[in-house]
Amino acid sequence: MTGKSKKINWVWLILTFGFYLVIANITPPGSLSVEGWRAIVLMICAVVTWVTEFIPIGIVSCLLLFIPGLLKIQETSIVLQNFGISTIFFMFASGIIAKAFIDIGLGYRISLYITTMLGRKSKNVLLSFMVCSGLISSVLADIPTTIILSSIAKEILDKNGCKPGKSKFGRSMMIGIPIAACLGGFATPVGSGINVLCINLLKNTTGQDITFMQWTAIGLPLAIIMILIAWGVLCVMIKPEIDEVSGMGNIKEERKKLGAMSKEERKFTIIFSITLLLWITQSLTGLDLTLISLICISVFFLPGIDLMDWPTAQAATGWSGLLIVGASNALAMILSQQGSAEWISEVFLGGFVNSSSLVLMFIITAFGLYIHFLVPVGSAVLSVSIPIVAVLAEQAGVNPLYLILILGYTSKCIFLLPLDPIPMATYNYGYWNMGDMTKPGIVISVLWIPVMVAFMYMAIGLKII
């Protein structure tokens, strides 16, 4: 860490600590309790700390499990109960599945076939990469998907003389891949740990549940349409400087070099196909998504299978991500239990209580998208928003499932303020800067609003949910 970075971190530490000391000791507004007011201030401080990372995310997430007890906001035993959610174990399992997928070479094999499917025209190549990114990320983690495809894209860009910082085609490719990965990531519940977090918070705050097929019936077609919209926006706003892409023949040569599927690839394909079938038939079997995922990775370790060893699995586990999801859920439940969510809902959304369900869907969709300018972390968006929206729905006489699902899908909007690790996976290639992604991101998000509402309205009409 440089001297400048250390100074900035000290500034953030002092500002955050000072903010809590001053604001938390103000007389709570309205009917809000002291504990409820302090819970709101603590959540703001938590989000700032997660975004700025002046203390490592994993460390501060652990601290936040014990700070509410110290500050007399909530008993530590209750906070710890709300930390231990199934989402953490699902994310642990999905990280190991993604690691096996990459290490055995199956991800590379699949991407080599899909990225050439629409021909050599630059716009078609972009669409091929985005479709491939969306498809893979619908059942596997977004970050490894982005890493695999961006590495293939970089090779093609180099062969076409597309220089970082100058090439518009390179910019559209390196922006399009992570955007498509994020959009594909909400197609199914298992496409992202954030989806499972949404399902968990939905159950905790409202007592309602949603099955794999119900989520997918809305998420999959929505993801497909949004990927096509995102592709169209990128083609218009970042017009490629080349018409045809050379070097695609090299990809075909690479496919030939790979030969037939290896024994490990066949093992993974069989195990993952069974896992996918169990995910899809969850409503029939009653098996939990997390349990299915844990059984899947357990099979990887069995003698004769040997697709994974424990040191590799440990290295593949994003411990910081697991801790922030558990901590953000615990803080969200404090907001709900201490009446903070109800107070925020009345103050900021109370004017919409008498609105129709259609109007509320428009409002919540826009809210779910543009709150990313303030809170660019998907799990934090859900943790802050779901308890608030649940109260609003109850007051308005609308099924909270409708509005919370909207938040679940829109929490994947990471391209307005691209600080998420997914876009950062291509940022280091140097083809785009923050503004380059934000500009098309604003247009995509504007178009997302009516599409999202239309899908949700149809889902209600067709009784999918």
C-alpha positions in Angstrom: 0.0 0.0 0.0 1.4 3.4 -1.0 1.7 6.3 1.4 -1.1 8.2 -0.4 -3.4 5.2 -0.1 -2.7 5.0 3.7 -3.6 8.6 4.1 -6.8 8.2 2.2 -7.7 5.2 4.3 -7.1 7.2 7.5 -9.3 10.0 6.2 -12.1 7.5 5.5 -11.7 5.9 8.9 -11.9 9.3 10.7 -14.8 10.5 8.7 -16.8 7.2 9.2 -16.1 7.0 12.9 -16.9 10.7 13.3 -20.1 10.4 11.3 -21.4 7.6 13.6 -20.5 9.5 16.8 -22.2 12.7 15.7 -25.3 11.3 13.9 -26.0 8.3 16.1 -26.3 10.6 19.1 -28.9 12.9 17.5 -32.4 12.6 19.0 -34.2 10.0 16.8 -36.7 11.6 14.4 -40.4 10.8 14.8 -41.4 7.6 16.5 -38.1 5.9 15.7 -36.4 4.3 18.7 -32.8 5.0 19.7 -31.8 1.5 18.6 -33.6 1.8 15.3 -31.9 5.2 14.5 -28.4 3.8 15.4 -29.1 0.7 13.2 -29.7 3.1 10.2 -26.5 5.0 10.9 -24.5 1.8 11.4 -25.7 0.5 8.1 -24.6 3.7 6.3 -21.2 3.4 7.9 -21.0 -0.3 6.9 -21.8 0.4 3.3 -19.2 3.2 3.2 -16.6 0.9 4.7 -17.4 -1.9 2.3 -17.2 0.4 -0.7 -14.0 2.3 0.3 -12.3 -0.8 1.8 -10.2 1.3 4.2 -10.5 -1.8 6.3 -10.5 -5.2 4.4 -14.0 -6.3 3.6 -13.7 -9.6 5.4 -12.4 -8.1 8.6 -15.0 -5.3 8.8 -17.8 -7.9 8.1 -16.6 -9.9 11.1 -16.5 -6.7 13.3 -20.0 -5.8 12.3 -21.3 -9.0 13.9 -20.2 -7.8 17.3 -20.5 -4.0 17.0 -24.3 -3.9 17.3 -24.0 -5.6 20.7 -21.4 -3.1 21.8 -23.6 -0.2 20.7 -26.7 -1.7 22.4 -28.5 -1.9 19.1 -29.1 -5.7 19.0 -27.9 -8.7 21.1 -24.9 -10.4 19.6 -26.5 -13.8 19.8 -29.3 -12.7 17.6 -27.0 -11.0 15.1 -24.9 -14.2 14.8 -28.1 -16.2 14.2 -28.9 -13.9 11.3 -25.4 -14.3 10.0 -25.5 -18.0 9.5 -27.7 -18.2 6.4 -27.7 -20.8 3.7 -26.5 -18.3 1.1 -23.0 -18.4 2.5 -22.7 -22.2 2.0 -24.3 -21.9 -1.5 -21.6 -19.3 -2.5 -18.9 -21.6 -1.0 -20.2 -24.5 -3.2 -20.6 -22.4 -6.3 -17.1 -21.1 -6.1 -15.7 -24.7 -6.0 -18.0 -25.7 -8.9 -16.7 -22.7 -11.0 -13.1 -23.6 -10.1 -13.5 -27.2 -11.3 -15.2 -25.9 -14.4 -12.2 -23.8 -15.3 -9.4 -26.1 -14.2 -10.5 -29.1 -16.2 -10.8 -26.9 -19.3 -14.5 -27.3 -19.9 -15.2 -23.6 -19.7 -12.5 -22.8 -22.3 -13.8 -25.6 -24.6 -17.4 -24.3 -24.5 -16.4 -20.7 -25.0 -14.3 -21.6 -28.1 -17.4 -23.1 -29.7 -19.9 -20.4 -28.9 -17.7 -17.3 -29.6 -17.5 -18.2 -33.3 -21.2 -19.1 -33.9 -22.4 -15.9 -35.5 -19.6 -15.2 -38.0 -16.8 -12.6 -38.4 -18.7 -9.3 -38.5 -17.5 -7.2 -35.5 -21.0 -6.6 -34.2 -21.8 -10.4 -34.5 -18.6 -11.3 -32.7 -19.6 -9.0 -29.9 -23.0 -10.6 -29.7 -21.4 -14.1 -29.7 -19.2 -13.2 -26.7 -22.1 -11.6 -24.9 -24.5 -14.5 -25.5 -21.8 -16.9 -24.4 -21.1 -14.9 -21.3 -24.8 -14.7 -20.4 -25.3 -18.5 -20.9 -22.4 -19.6 -18.8 -23.1 -17.1 -16.0 -26.7 -18.3 -15.7 -25.5 -21.4 -13.9 -21.9 -20.5 -12.9 -20.3 -17.6 -11.1 -20.0 -14.3 -13.1 -16.4 -13.5 -12.3 -14.8 -16.7 -13.7 -17.1 -16.5 -16.7 -15.9 -12.9 -17.3 -12.2 -13.9 -16.8 -12.4 -16.8 -19.3 -14.1 -14.9 -22.1 -12.1 -11.7 -21.7 -8.9 -13.6 -22.0 -10.1 -15.1 -25.3 -11.3 -11.7 -26.4 -7.9 -10.1 -25.6 -6.2 -12.5 -27.9 -8.5 -11.6 -30.8 -8.2 -7.9 -30.1 -4.4 -8.2 -30.1 -4.5 -10.0 -33.5 -6.7 -7.2 -34.9 -4.5 -4.4 -33.7 -7.1 -3.1 -31.3 -5.0 -1.1 -28.8 -6.2 -0.5 -25.2 -7.5 3.0 -24.7 -8.0 3.6 -28.5 -10.0 0.8 -30.0 -13.8 1.2 -29.8 -14.3 -2.5 -30.7 -12.0 -3.4 -27.8 -13.9 -1.1 -25.5 -17.3 -2.6 -26.5 -16.0 -6.2 -26.1 -14.5 -5.5 -22.6 -17.6 -3.7 -21.5 -20.1 -6.1 -23.1 -18.6 -9.3 -21.6 -19.1 -8.3 -17.9 -22.4 -6.7 -18.6 -23.7 -9.9 -20.2 -22.3 -12.0 -17.4 -24.2 -9.9 -14.8 -27.4 -10.0 -16.8 -27.1 -13.8 -17.3 -26.3 -14.1 -13.6 -30.0 -13.4 -12.7 -31.4 -15.8 -15.2 -31.6 -18.6 -12.6 -31.3 -18.6 -8.8 -28.0 -20.4 -9.0 -26.5 -17.9 -11.4 -25.3 -15.8 -8.4 -25.1 -15.9 -4.7 -26.9 -12.6 -4.7 -30.0 -14.3 -6.1 -29.9 -16.8 -3.2 -29.5 -13.9 -0.8 -32.6 -12.3 -2.2 -34.6 -15.5 -1.8 -33.3 -15.9 1.8 -34.2 -12.3 2.7 -37.6 -12.7 1.1 -38.3 -15.7 3.3 -36.9 -14.0 6.4 -38.9 -10.7 6.0 -42.2 -12.0 4.5 -42.3 -15.7 5.2 -42.8 -16.3 1.4 -40.6 -18.5 -0.8 -40.0 -18.9 -4.5 -39.0 -22.0 -6.4 -36.2 -22.4 -8.9 -38.6 -22.6 -11.9 -40.6 -19.6 -10.8 -37.5 -17.4 -10.6 -36.2 -18.8 -13.9 -39.5 -18.4 -15.7 -39.1 -14.6 -15.3 -35.3 -14.3 -15.1 -34.2 -16.3 -18.1 -36.3 -14.5 -20.8 -35.7 -11.2 -19.1 -31.9 -11.9 -19.2 -32.0 -12.8 -22.9 -33.9 -9.6 -23.8 -31.7 -7.4 -21.7 -28.5 -8.9 -23.2 -29.9 -8.1 -26.7 -30.8 -4.6 -25.6 -27.3 -4.1 -24.0 -25.7 -5.4 -27.2 -27.8 -3.0 -29.3 -26.9 0.0 -27.1 -23.2 -0.8 -27.2 -23.3 -1.2 -31.1 -24.9 2.3 -31.3 -22.9 4.1 -28.7 -19.5 2.5 -29.3 -19.4 1.8 -33.0 -16.5 -0.6 -33.8 -13.7 0.8 -36.0 -13.4 -2.5 -37.9 -16.0 -4.3 -39.9 -14.7 -7.8 -39.9 -12.7 -9.6 -37.3 -9.6 -11.6 -38.3 -8.0 -14.4 -36.2 -11.3 -16.3 -35.8 -9.7 -19.2 -37.7 -7.2 -19.5 -34.9 -10.1 -20.2 -32.5 -11.2 -23.1 -34.8 -7.6 -24.4 -34.7 -7.6 -24.2 -31.0 -10.8 -26.3 -30.9 -9.1 -29.0 -33.0 -6.1 -29.0 -30.7 -8.4 -29.7 -27.8 -9.6 -33.0 -29.3 -12.2 -35.1 -27.6 -13.4 -34.4 -24.1 -11.1 -35.6 -21.4 -12.1 -38.1 -18.7 -12.3 -35.2 -16.2 -14.5 -33.2 -18.5 -16.9 -36.1 -18.9 -17.0 -36.6 -15.1 -17.8 -33.0 -14.5 -20.4 -32.9 -17.2 -22.3 -35.9 -15.7 -22.1 -34.6 -12.1 -23.1 -31.1 -13.1 -26.0 -32.3 -15.3 -27.4 -34.2 -12.4 -27.0 -31.2 -10.2 -28.7 -29.0 -12.7 -31.6 -31.4 -13.0 -32.0 -31.4 -9.2 -32.0 -27.6 -9.1 -34.7 -27.5 -11.8 -36.9 -30.1 -10.0 -36.5 -28.5 -6.6 -40.2 -27.8 -6.3 -40.9 -31.6 -6.8 -38.1 -33.0 -4.6 -38.2 -30.3 -1.8 -34.4 -30.3 -1.7 -32.7 -27.0 -0.8 -30.6 -25.4 -3.5 -27.7 -25.1 -1.1 -27.9 -28.8 -0.1 -27.9 -29.8 -3.8 -24.8 -27.7 -4.4 -23.0 -29.1 -1.4 -23.7 -32.7 -2.5 -22.4 -31.8 -5.9 -19.0 -30.6 -4.6 -18.8 -33.5 -2.2 -18.9 -35.8 -5.1 -15.9 -34.0 -6.6 -13.7 -35.2 -3.7 -14.7 -38.9 -3.8 -12.1 -41.6 -4.7 -12.2 -42.3 -8.4 -13.8 -38.9 -9.1 -10.9 -36.7 -7.9 -12.0 -33.5 -9.6 -10.9 -31.4 -6.6 -8.6 -31.4 -3.6 -9.0 -29.4 -0.4 -6.1 -27.0 -0.9 -7.5 -26.0 -4.3 -11.0 -25.7 -2.9 -9.7 -23.4 -0.1 -7.9 -21.2 -2.6 -11.0 -20.9 -4.8 -13.2 -19.8 -1.9 -13.8 -16.0 -1.8 -13.9 -15.7 2.0 -14.5 -11.9 1.9 -17.6 -12.4 -0.3 -19.0 -15.0 2.1 -18.5 -12.8 5.1 -20.0 -9.7 3.6 -23.1 -11.6 2.5 -23.6 -13.0 6.0 -22.9 -9.6 7.7 -25.1 -7.7 5.4 -28.0 -10.1 6.0 -27.5 -9.7 9.8 -27.6 -5.9 9.5 -30.6 -6.0 7.3 -32.5 -8.1 9.8 -31.6 -5.5 12.5 -33.2 -2.8 10.3 -36.3 -5.0 10.1 -36.4 -6.0 13.8 -35.8 -2.5 15.2 -38.4 -0.8 13.2 -35.9 1.1 11.1 -37.1 -0.3 7.8 -40.7 0.7 8.6 -39.6 4.2 9.4 -37.5 4.6 6.2 -40.4 3.3 4.2 -42.8 5.8 5.7 -40.5 8.8 5.2 -39.2 8.1 1.7 -41.8 5.9 0.1 -44.9 6.7 2.2 -46.3 9.0 -0.5 -46.7 6.0 -2.8 -48.7 3.8 -0.4 -51.9 4.6 -2.3 -50.4 4.0 -5.7 -51.4 1.1 -7.9 -49.3 -2.1 -8.0 -48.2 -1.1 -11.6 -47.0 2.3 -10.4 -45.2 0.7 -7.5 -43.4 -1.7 -9.8 -42.1 1.2 -11.9 -40.9 3.1 -8.8 -39.2 0.0 -7.2 -37.5 -0.9 -10.5 -36.1 2.6 -10.9 -35.1 2.6 -7.2 -33.5 -0.9 -7.5 -31.4 0.3 -10.4 -30.3 3.8 -9.5 -29.6 3.1 -5.8 -26.4 1.6 -7.3 -25.0 5.1 -7.6 -25.1 5.3 -3.8 -24.6 1.6 -2.9 -22.7 -0.1 -5.7 -22.6 -3.5 -3.9 -25.4 -5.9 -4.9 -25.6 -7.7 -1.5 -25.7 -4.4 0.4 -28.4 -3.1 -2.0 -30.7 -6.0 -1.1 -29.9 -5.9 2.6 -30.8 -2.2 2.8 -33.8 -2.3 0.4 -35.7 -5.5 1.0 -36.9 -4.8 4.6 -38.0 -1.3 3.5 -39.8 -2.5 0.4 -41.5 -5.3 2.3 -43.0 -2.7 4.7 -44.1 -0.5 1.8 -45.8 -3.5 0.1 -47.7 -4.4 3.2 -48.9 -0.9 3.7 -49.9 -0.6 0.1 -51.7 -3.9 0.1 -49.5 -5.4 -2.5 -47.9 -8.9 -2.4 -44.3 -8.1 -1.3 -43.0 -11.0 -3.4 -43.6 -8.9 -6.6 -41.6 -5.9 -5.4 -38.8 -7.9 -3.8 -38.3 -10.0 -6.9 -37.7 -6.8 -8.8 -35.0 -5.8 -6.4 -33.5 -9.3 -6.8 -33.1 -8.9 -10.5 -32.1 -5.2 -10.5 -29.4 -5.8 -7.8 -27.3 -7.2 -10.7 -27.0 -3.7 -12.3 -23.3 -3.2 -11.7 -22.6 -1.0 -14.7 -23.8 2.3 -13.5 -21.0 2.7 -11.0 -18.7 -0.2 -12.0 -16.9 -0.9 -8.8 -18.0 -4.5 -8.6 -15.3 -7.2 -9.1 -17.1 -8.5 -12.3 -16.4 -5.3 -14.4 -13.1 -4.9 -12.7 -12.1 -8.3 -14.3 -11.8 -6.5 -17.7 -11.0 -3.0 -16.5 -7.3 -3.9 -16.0 -6.9 -4.6 -19.7 -7.1 -0.8 -20.2 -9.8 -0.7 -22.9 -12.3 1.3 -20.9 -12.6 3.7 -18.0 -15.5 4.3 -15.5 -17.3 6.8 -17.7 -17.1 4.5 -20.7 -19.2 1.9 -18.9 -21.5 4.4 -17.1 -22.7 6.1 -20.3 -24.2 3.0 -22.0 -25.1 1.7 -18.6 -27.5 4.6 -18.0 -29.2 4.0 -21.4 -29.5 0.2 -20.7 -31.0 0.9 -17.2 -33.6 3.3 -18.6 -34.7 0.7 -21.1 -34.6 -2.0 -18.3 -37.4 -0.2 -16.4 -40.4 -0.8 -18.7 -39.1 -4.3 -19.7 -38.8 -5.3 -16.0 -42.3 -4.1 -15.2 -43.8 -5.8 -18.3 -42.2 -9.1 -17.3 -43.4 -8.9 -13.7 -46.9 -7.8 -14.7 -47.1 -10.7 -17.2 -45.8 -13.2 -14.5 -48.6 -12.1 -12.2 -51.2 -12.3 -14.9 -50.1 -15.8 -16.0 -49.9 -16.8 -12.3 -46.2 -17.8 -12.5 -45.8 -16.3 -9.1 
